[in-house]
């Protein structure tokens, strides 16, 4: 009797483990789709934003300025609409502990990102309007570097939850690489070595779109594609 009880308990544990693994695989596919699509849309928006900034500032645009940055506020909505369109008619991934952990992780990430971005935009605008450039350079809030690190943490945590080491490495190393490039201005230094100063000044108007493009490629699109193709 005791042996039967032990066998039943062991079999129950095996069944639970199998169900968790099946759930993890299903969530991995769904998460991979979200990361892949989000990365592609972010890359596209980075290109559009860079072109919009460049042409409105230097090519006689109607409203000179950095209007391309306003597109980032629409990014979450665009991703949500596109994913709704892609997933129309498809069966939803069943609710599970793994799926809940991934979903709540990204809800938290997006909440921090949106609140911080809005607050930083308002804060920087107030500083720029009422104080000089010296105060602005010291007190302004940097949005790009914060978002890159925040999203890289989200990708890495998702990799840990799904037990996907490649996702962890792409999130961690990709985020750190782009963050270092952004803070050191290495890309700008390389460009300055190949172009004259007037051209360099014009190209500087696309910043930070090139860094966002690189992170979307390394930290979202590639790991998302890998999750979609994983077995």
Secondary structure, DSSP 8 states (H G I E B T S, - for coil): -HHHHHHHHHHHHHHHHHHHHHHHHHHHHHHHHHHHHHHHHHHHHHHHHHHHHHHHHHS--SS-S-GGGGGGGGHHHHHHHHHHHHTTTS------HHHHHHHHHHHHHHHHHHHHHHHHHHHHHHHHHHS-HHHHHHH---HHHHHHHHHHHHHHHHHHHHT-HHHHHHHHHHHHHHHHHHHHTHHHHHHHHHS-HHHHHHHGGGTTHHHHHHHIIIIIIHHHHHHHH--
